[in-house]
Amino acid sequence: MKCILCFLLRRTFNTIAGDGRYATAREVLGTGLHTIQGFYAHSNWVELGNSAPPNLVFEQFLPSELAGPTDDTCDSNGLITNLLTSGYFHYNVNKQAESISGFHN
């Protein structure tokens, strides 16, 4: 399977760089590569045994292939699902502000 996002990124980069807008081309390239890297860094795509890249623009995953918001996906031993999931963490802004400032409400 070809990575359509990679193709679109390359085409966009070449068009912008071809116009001599090198700073914009670098920004587009960096943003695009970060998006691709983020998919692999924050999902279990590889752990599910996939070796080919997904078509990150047009790939449509069935709901039965995706972990839902209430599905258990890992435990202290690691991944426990066969569903595609991404990493996330709960971040409490108020708790962080309290720990930085030393003030508690």
C-alpha positions as CSV (number, residue, x, y, z in Angstrom):
1,M,0.0,0.0,0.0
2,K,1.4,3.4,-0.9
3,C,1.5,6.2,1.6
4,I,-0.7,8.9,-0.1
5,L,0.3,11.4,2.5
6,C,3.9,10.9,1.6
7,F,3.1,11.5,-2.1
8,L,1.1,14.6,-1.4
9,L,3.8,15.9,0.9
10,R,6.5,15.4,-1.7
11,R,4.4,17.0,-4.5
12,T,3.6,20.0,-2.3
13,F,7.2,20.5,-1.1
14,N,8.5,20.3,-4.7
15,T,5.9,22.8,-5.9
16,I,6.7,25.3,-3.2
17,A,10.5,24.8,-3.4
18,G,10.3,25.1,-7.2
19,D,8.8,28.6,-6.7
20,G,11.8,29.5,-4.6
21,R,9.9,29.7,-1.3
22,Y,12.4,27.6,0.6
23,A,11.4,28.6,4.1
24,T,7.8,27.7,3.4
25,A,8.9,24.5,1.8
26,R,10.9,23.5,4.9
27,E,7.9,24.3,7.1
28,V,5.6,22.2,5.0
29,L,8.1,19.4,5.0
30,G,8.6,19.5,8.8
31,T,4.9,19.6,9.5
32,G,4.2,16.7,7.1
33,L,7.0,14.6,8.5
34,H,5.9,15.3,12.1
35,T,2.4,14.2,11.2
36,I,3.7,10.9,9.7
37,Q,6.1,10.3,12.6
38,G,3.3,11.1,15.1
39,F,1.1,8.3,13.7
40,Y,3.8,5.7,14.3
41,A,5.0,7.2,17.6
42,H,1.5,7.4,19.1
43,S,-0.3,4.4,17.8
44,N,0.0,0.6,18.0
45,W,0.1,0.2,14.2
46,V,3.5,-1.7,14.2
47,E,2.6,-3.7,17.4
48,L,-0.5,-5.0,15.5
49,G,1.9,-6.6,13.0
50,N,1.5,-4.1,10.2
51,S,4.6,-3.7,8.0
52,A,3.3,-1.6,5.2
53,P,2.4,2.0,5.9
54,P,-1.3,2.8,5.9
55,N,-2.8,5.2,3.4
56,L,-2.9,8.1,5.9
57,V,-5.2,10.2,3.8
58,F,-7.8,7.9,2.4
59,E,-7.6,4.9,4.7
60,Q,-10.9,4.2,6.4
61,F,-10.8,2.0,9.4
62,L,-14.0,0.2,10.4
63,P,-15.3,1.1,13.9
64,S,-14.8,-2.5,14.8
65,E,-11.1,-2.0,14.1
66,L,-10.6,1.0,16.4
67,A,-10.4,1.1,20.2
68,G,-13.1,3.2,21.7
69,P,-12.7,5.7,24.5
70,T,-13.8,3.2,27.2
71,D,-11.9,0.2,25.9
72,D,-9.0,-1.0,28.0
73,T,-5.9,-0.9,25.7
74,C,-3.0,-1.6,28.0
75,D,-2.1,-2.6,31.5
76,S,1.1,-2.6,33.5
77,N,2.5,-5.3,31.2
78,G,1.8,-3.4,28.0
79,L,-0.7,-3.5,25.2
80,I,-3.7,-5.8,25.6
81,T,-5.8,-5.1,22.5
82,N,-6.0,-6.1,18.9
83,L,-7.7,-2.8,18.0
84,L,-5.9,0.3,16.6
85,T,-5.4,2.8,19.3
86,S,-3.2,5.8,20.0
87,G,-1.4,6.9,23.1
88,Y,-2.9,9.6,25.3
89,F,-2.6,10.8,28.8
90,H,-4.9,12.7,31.1
91,Y,-3.6,16.2,31.8
92,N,-5.2,18.3,34.6
93,V,-4.3,21.9,33.9
94,N,-5.4,23.0,37.4
95,K,-3.3,20.4,39.1
96,Q,-0.3,21.4,37.0
97,A,-0.8,25.1,37.8
98,E,-1.0,24.2,41.5
99,S,2.2,22.2,41.5
100,I,4.1,24.9,39.6
101,S,2.8,27.9,41.7
102,G,2.7,26.1,45.1
103,F,-0.8,27.5,45.6
104,H,-3.8,25.2,46.3
105,N,-7.4,26.1,45.9
